[in-house]
Amino acid sequence: MTCRPIQGLKFDEKTRDALLDLAKRRRIAKILNYLLPSAVTINALMTDRVFVASYNITSTDYESVATAMQTLPRIYRNRVETISHYMIFTHYSNPVTPQERKLQIFWENMSYHCKMEILPQ
């Protein structure tokens, strides 16, 4: 599906709430991206014995940490799709006004992960 331009879009309260939820989830994903490898490394080094620390470093499975970090963007994209479909089907499935139709197009574009340029009126 192609991304469609939207001209003169104004967000309603439901859309603002959903966008705030997505922004919060994006911040959490970014924080997890930094904390996950840091926590694993700190956990491996948290000992007062050099031999135990070196064993912890060599036995830590950093590949599984890397795999977990790679799934974070995918989890976020899936959540964007879920929220977009929810907004389309529960609020804008039968648009009555032109503004509701614009919001429906906006959420369809969001579900396709379009980079959006909202054109001024």
N, C-alpha and C positions, 0 to 999 in steps of 0.2 A: 504494500500500500504506500502511496506517496503522501508526503506531508503537504497539507493544504495551508495557505496563508489565511490569517484571520485579521480582519480590519475592524477597529473600533471595539475591541473586547473589553468588558469591564467584569471583574471578578465579583461574584456574590460571596456571601458568608460561608457557604458550604465549600466552595472552591478554595477560599483563603484558608480555611481550617485544614483541608486536605493538603494544600501546598505547605503549610506550616508543619504538618506531620511528616511530609516527605523531607523537608529541610532538616528536621530533628533527626530523622533516621540517617540522613546523609552525614550529619556531624558525628553521630555515633559510629558509623562505619569508618569514618576517617580516624577517629580516636582509637578504635579497635585495631586499625591498621598499624598504628604506632605502638599500642600497648602489648599486643600479642607477642611479637618477637622480644620485646623488652622483658616481659614477664617470664618468658621461657629462659632467657639468658640469666636473669637475676636469680631464678630458681636454681639454675645449674651452679651458680657461683656462691650461693648462700651456705657457706660452711667455713669453719676456721682451719680446716686441714687442706693442704695443697693437693694431696693425692686424691682425696674425695672430690674436690672441685674439678681436677683434671679428668677423673673418671666420669663425673656428671656431664662435662662438656663433650667428651667423646661418645658417650652413650645416648645423648639427647638426639632425638629424631627430628632434625631440622627440616627434612623433606616434608614431613607431615605438617609442620608449622607453615612452610611455604605453600603447601596445598590449601591449608585452611585460609591463609591470607588471600590466595587467588580466588576463593569462593565468595569473599565479601562483596566485590562489585556485582557478581551474579545474583547474590541474595538481594541486594539493593534494587537491581533492575527488575527482578521478579516482583518485588514489593511495589515498584512504580506501576507495573502492569496490573497488579491486583487492585490497587487503589484506583487506577484509571478505569478499569472495567467496572468496578463498584460504582464509581461516580456516573458512568454512562448508563448503566442499567437501573440504578435506583433513582437518580435525579433527572437525567436528561434523555431517557430512552424515548420519550414522546414529546419532543420540544414543541412548545406552543408559540413562544415569542421568538423574534429574531435573535435576541440576546441568549436565550436558552440554546438555540441552534449553534451559535458561536461557541458557547461553553461545551456543547457536545463535540464539536470539531476540535476544540482545544484538548479535551480529554482523549479523543481518538488519536490525535498527534502525540500526546504524552505516552499512550500505550505503545506507539510505534517508536518511541525514543527519538522523536524529532527534535532538532535544535530549533527553537521557535523564535521567530521575529514577529512580535506583535506590532502591527502597523498602526500609526496614529490615524484618527478619523479624518 
